[in-house]
């Protein structure tokens, strides 16, 4: 194996950081096992490692609220005045032109572990549509195909995976014929990992030949874009803007011309959709201004009094939260990742991480035993020039699947998908059966292959037959 350090070299390196215990089983390993462990150890940023152990594991400070936090300004859903109306109109046209000119790439981050959902397989392969049980990946692929048709363009699709789900994700696309997309325009690439660090500051082994590693967070997607060569490929394809969304939101509108155009016309490096929160404690990151920089403060870090504070108009001051839908300028990612390094802070999560004990026996901890470190995409916001936040209509854009049941589950997402379909059909003059309380009295699904947005549905209004009460209706 070329360029792999010897045991003695590794030992010297590890001793300097108090981590030599990870070589405990070295003598038992075959060449492949040694190469794997050595490669993992080599990939660690040792220059910063001791600092991270201190800062995030041994001596973590409570997250301090920065002084002088204000709500970040945002563009509203509909223009407030004539000047904004002109801006929005121009932005819509600009966005369409960018799409038509092939300047936009699609980017789905799908490297997470989906632990809350507990689904066995890549989250994108989760069946989610209300009638046909289409998977998340299929819904995105069909939307993408329709956008290509609508804007007479080509939109390459970049999909971030992790070392854990990369193979299964590729296999899933292959098994489904890439849902009709050109495989040459779908590129998977693997994000980086971080080692779990035990609460005593020591690296954990998951096997005799492997550290306990986990994906380094969606913030790591930016570095993965650079390191995989995807960013370079985008430059070669003359892509200027990257439409970013998370794999768990089937309602996302990934190619909204208004959003794209506003981002471009405002020269924003990183633009974000904003949702008006359902209440002060909704679990969304809050868009804030800290020292003049747009910054997300997570719901869990927002003091109660600030979360509840109201402005003179009686509305919550911090009323706009993040659904994690962004447009990113390609050259901003190039700048952020220059030299193959990305300087975003880590967020710590104390978790139960299965590992080996000193004798090499597997341990399934009953209590949290380690710290996992992740970077978050929104930490790039304070580094971005002229960041734009554009309000989104929640019902049109947001139906995430995070949990096995209850809030943000398959059930809640299916309801939201149907409600949006109903509203679009009603806008086209189709009568949708509803119960006395307004809830739907049928099961509805619109194929995104034909109906990307409300305008597509309205334009096809004569093609629909109104569904009967209590029936399932699928429109393709
Ligand atoms: P979440 O923060 O919801 O994490 O990810 P998750 O891993 O999907 O689920 P839990 O927390 O384990 O239950 C939000 C989005 O970011 C992606 C996920 O795939 C999802 O699209 N993500 C998250 C990555 O791509 N890489 C990561 O390291 C973490």
Boltz pocket constraint, residues with backbone or C-beta under 6 A from the ligand:
constraints:
  - pocket:
      binder: B
      contacts: [[A, 109], [A, 110], [A, 111], [A, 112], [A, 113], [A, 114], [A, 115], [A, 116], [A, 117], [A, 123], [A, 160], [A, 191], [A, 215], [A, 216], [A, 217], [A, 218], [A, 220], [A, 245], [A, 246], [A, 247], [A, 248], [A, 374], [A, 402]]
      max_distance: 6.0
